Structures are given as C-alpha cells and as structure tokens.
Amino acid sequence: MMAGYKASIKVITLVGFIVFFAPRMAQAQDSRPNIIFILTDDQRWDALGAAGNSIIHTPEMDKLALEGTYFKKAFVTTPICAASRASIFTGLYERRHGYTFGQKMSDDFMRLSYPVLLKQEGYRTGFFGKFGVDYDGKHELFDSYEYYDRNGKFKDRRGYIYKTLGGDSVHLTRYTGQQALDFIEQASAYEPFCLSLSFSAPHAHDPAESQYFWQQEVDHLYRDEDIPSPLLSAQRFYKRQPEFVKEGINRTRWYWRYDTPQKYQHSVKGYYRMISGIDLELGKIRRRLEEKQLADNTVIILMGDNGYFLGERQLAGKWLMYDNSLSVPLIVYDPRQEGGLRPDGLALNIDIPATMLDLARMPIPTSWQGTPLTPYLRGDAPLGERKSFLCEHLWDVDFIPASEGIRTAEWKYFRYRDHPGLEALYKLDKDPMEKKNLAAKRKYSAVLERMRSQCDSVIQLNF
C-alpha cells in the first residue's frame, strides 16, 4: 500500500511539474523572435520621410527607421516585381532562379524558400496580399494565407476597392492591414510567427485612366502641395536614351502619368497618398503588437520590391539599370537591439531570407546568394562586406530592353543584352544622379574595361 501511495505521489508530482513548468519550457524553447515582413509594390528609395523627403507623410515608417536600422544603400538585383519577389523568396539572383513573367517558378528553388524553412522549424507562417510569382505549390507554403492583387477586370477605382470587410468594400491596403491584425490577434506567446504582408500599393492601376486610387482617410494629404518637377526632366536626358528605350514601355507609361503638369501632380500625389495609406496600417499593426504584449519580441522588416521613375528622364515605371529602378527603402527594426543605425553597406533583396533565418537562429542554405543583415543591427559590418552586386533584367520582350551590369559604391556599368555595344559607365560618387555616361570617354577606357570584365567574371563564376 505504501508503494502504491508513493507511486501516486510521484504521478501527482510529475503532473504538477508539467502543469507548472511546461508553459515556461515552451516559452524558453520558442523565445525566437516573431518576424513581420512588409513588402510594398513600387515604393522607391526616397518615398518616405526618413529618406529626407519633406513632402510625403510617413510618420510610422519614419519612426520605424528611427528606432531600427535604416539601410541608406538598399537595392534590388532585378528591377521588376516578379523576378524581385522570386529572389526574396529564394535568396537567389534572377539568373540563378530563372524566373520572371510568363514562366513557372521552379519547385527545386521554392523548396528552400524562407516560408518553407521557417515552417519546418516551428514558425507559424502567414501571407496576405500580392504573391507575384507563378508557382503551383504556393498554397502549401504558409499556414494562413490569402493571395490577391489589383483586380484587372475593373478599369476604375474598383481595381483597388473590391474586397469587403463587414459587408463594406474597402481599399486593398485596409484589407491587408486587417488581415495582419487578425493574424496577430490569434498569435501565441509560445509559438513564434513569420507574417509576410505584400501590399499592392502604391502600384498604379494600369488599366485605369486615373492610375492611382487611395483610401478616403488620406485624401486630404498633399492637397495644398505643389510637387516639384522631377530631376533630370529636361528633354536632353530623354534624348540620350537608346531608341528602344525611347520607344519602350517606360515612355508609354510616362504619357499615362506625367506628360502634363496636371497629370504629374495628380500621379505623384496619388502615389504618395497610397504610401501614406500603408503607413496608417503599419501604425495599427504596431499598436496591436503592443496590446498583445508581442512588440518586444517582434522584428519588423519593411522593403520595396523595386524602384520607380517619377518622371525622371521623361520616363515612368522601373526595369532599367538606373538607380531610380534599383534603389528601394529598407528598414529592419529589432526591438532587442539599439536603434538609430544608418549603415553604408550595400543591402539587397536577396539578403532578406538570410536575415530572417539568422534572426530565427537557423542555418542558412549554402546555395543562397544573400547575406544576413543582422550584424548591421548590432552596429557591426558583416565579414566580407559586399563591395559590388550584379544588377540584371533578363525578361526577353520587345517593349523592355534586357540589360545587365555591375554596381559598386563608386561605379556603375551596364549594357543592353541585345545591343552589347551600347554600354553605360557612371562615376556614382561624383555623379549620383547618373547624368554623364563616361563609356565613350577615352579617359575612362581602362575603367570601362575593368568594369566590363568584372561583370563578365561575376556572371561566369557564379552562374
């Protein structure tokens, strides 16, 4: 009887131990940070106040930059949404993953995408918004998801305002924000999550004459502002472009958005208002994290999927190898680290998945070509700090010229793949706006040859 009594005591003690300590053990086991990755569509590098833009109203993004790490030199390796998003999923250059519009994404690469790896390691994963990659297995990537983008069958505001909440039609930005709030509401302190939010804004709704549509809450912004004319808007900068650029889609969309002062004011203000709408949702998300007591362990990453022309060189869109197309905002806010950092290192879209895995204390696949940005968050420079990167746009279509090049802090070299004799060379430290193409200058022939060889070498050695 005494033996049975002692056995019962042991069982009761064991049960008590489990009841008392299991939550604490789970909490210790899952102390890895939550991650929220916010991707905006066509937000260029200077379209937020933290970048020095005195007109745009982005208090939440600016606060995030002030409290986190703001990368002053952040770029995409391919300036188009489809290929750039594939690179963000896989940590690979376009030339390696081989994906752009009109193709299917390879399952071989997506098996090693960040959502798959994080999910395997116990992260609850979610995705809401524009997926942007044609991949048959996308419904298996995330625990919770809804994929949607602008609705192309509507040639008016309904392209952006067709989703409903509580029976009311709402802007896609508000809809995505609410999906985020609902996901966070269901979050557990004992299970880390990775939430990917892919806003369609501020992408223009191409089928619509008005192009830009925004929430009522930001309609009052910029009404009394007179947006300054774009830099390099003089005719001579347009005339310096090759004929296939002058006749391509960059010029076609310039006519849609910027070819008159009235269109220009409407388009830039609309573009800014749509970014301000995302900013509103960011504020709501951060407040919900505070309410759920998750804010102190949630890393927020904000990035644009590619750069954007706002009329420079009398062009619109992206796609080209100028920094207008390549340069994007990038903020990494880690509440566990000291904020206010503005590193000078070259940060890329292919670094995002490696950064996520490093934050989650997971090994990074050796096949990935990106580098974790986490050392920067501590005020350190990563070992083997990046000195250059390959920039490329390989989609083979008549209306956008395929191009490739190499960019360093000092120089940029690029060429058009179907017209290899048409090269560009810019000394960025002296000419950051890329006004003077030095490729034909005899004085710089040795630099041109060196940059051309460097570009060839990177392509041959790594791809």
LINFENJO-V148799 format. One record per residue. N is the residue number from 1. OMEGA is omega as a letter, one per 40 degrees, with the letter a starting at -180 (none if undefined). Layout:
n/omega
N/OMEGA
N/OMEGA
This chain:
n/omega
1/i
2/i
3/i
4/i
5/i
6/i
7/a
8/i
9/i
10/i
11/a
12/i
13/i
14/i
15/i
16/i
17/a
18/a
19/a
20/a
21/a
22/i
23/a
24/i
25/i
26/a
27/i
28/a
29/a
30/i
31/i
32/a
33/i
34/a
35/i
36/i
37/a
38/i
39/i
40/a
41/i
42/i
43/a
44/a
45/a
46/a
47/i
48/a
49/a
50/i
51/a
52/i
53/a
54/a
55/a
56/a
57/a
58/a
59/a
60/i
61/i
62/i
63/i
64/i
65/a
66/a
67/a
68/i
69/a
70/a
71/a
72/a
73/i
74/a
75/i
76/i
77/i
78/a
79/i
80/a
81/a
82/a
83/i
84/i
85/i
86/i
87/i
88/i
89/a
90/a
91/a
92/i
93/i
94/a
95/i
96/a
97/i
98/a
99/i
100/a
101/i
102/a
103/i
104/i
105/a
106/i
107/a
108/a
109/a
110/i
111/i
112/i
113/a
114/i
115/i
116/a
117/i
118/i
119/i
120/a
121/i
122/i
123/i
124/a
125/i
126/i
127/i
128/i
129/a
130/i
131/i
132/a
133/a
134/a
135/a
136/a
137/a
138/a
139/i
140/a
141/a
142/i
143/i
144/a
145/i
146/a
147/i
148/i
149/i
150/a
151/a
152/a
153/i
154/a
155/i
156/a
157/a
158/i
159/i
160/a
161/i
162/i
163/a
164/i
165/a
166/i
167/a
168/i
169/a
170/i
171/a
172/i
173/i
174/a
175/i
176/i
177/i
178/i
179/i
180/i
181/a
182/i
183/a
184/a
185/a
186/a
187/i
188/i
189/a
190/a
191/a
192/i
193/i
194/a
195/i
196/i
197/a
198/a
199/i
200/i
201/e
202/a
203/i
204/i
205/a
206/a
207/a
208/i
209/a
210/i
211/a
212/i
213/a
214/i
215/i
216/a
217/a
218/a
219/a
220/a
221/i
222/a
223/a
224/i
225/i
226/a
227/i
228/i
229/i
230/i
231/i
232/a
233/i
234/a
235/a
236/a
237/i
238/a
239/i
240/a
241/i
242/a
243/a
244/i
245/a
246/a
247/a
248/a
249/i
250/i
251/i
252/a
253/i
254/i
255/i
256/a
257/a
258/a
259/i
260/i
261/a
262/i
263/a
264/i
265/i
266/a
267/a
268/i
269/i
270/i
271/i
272/a
273/a
274/i
275/i
276/i
277/i
278/i
279/i
280/a
281/i
282/i
283/i
284/i
285/a
286/i
287/i
288/i
289/i
290/a
291/a
292/a
293/i
294/a
295/a
296/a
297/a
298/i
299/i
300/i
301/i
302/a
303/i
304/a
305/i
306/i
307/a
308/i
309/i
310/i
311/i
312/a
313/a
314/i
315/i
316/i
317/a
318/i
319/a
320/a
321/i
322/i
323/i
324/a
325/a
326/a
327/a
328/i
329/i
330/i
331/i
332/i
333/i
334/a
335/a
336/a
337/i
338/a
339/i
340/a
341/i
342/a
343/a
344/a
345/i
346/i
347/a
348/i
349/a
350/i
351/a
352/a
353/i
354/i
355/i
356/a
357/i
358/i
359/a
360/i
361/i
362/i
363/a
364/a
365/a
366/i
367/a
368/a
369/i
370/a
371/i
372/i
373/a
374/i
375/i
376/a
377/i
378/a
379/i
380/i
381/a
382/i
383/a
384/a
385/a
386/i
387/a
388/i
389/i
390/i
391/a
392/i
393/a
394/i
395/a
396/i
397/a
398/a
399/i
400/a
401/i
402/a
403/a
404/a
405/a
406/i
407/i
408/i
409/a
410/a
411/i
412/i
413/i
414/a
415/i
416/a
417/i
418/i
419/a
420/i
421/i
422/a
423/i
424/i
425/a
426/i
427/a
428/a
429/i
430/a
431/a
432/i
433/i
434/i
435/a
436/i
437/a
438/a
439/a
440/a
441/a
442/a
443/a
444/a
445/i
446/i
447/i
448/a
449/i
450/a
451/i
452/i
453/i
454/i
455/i
456/a
457/i
458/i
459/a
460/a
461/a
462/a
463/none
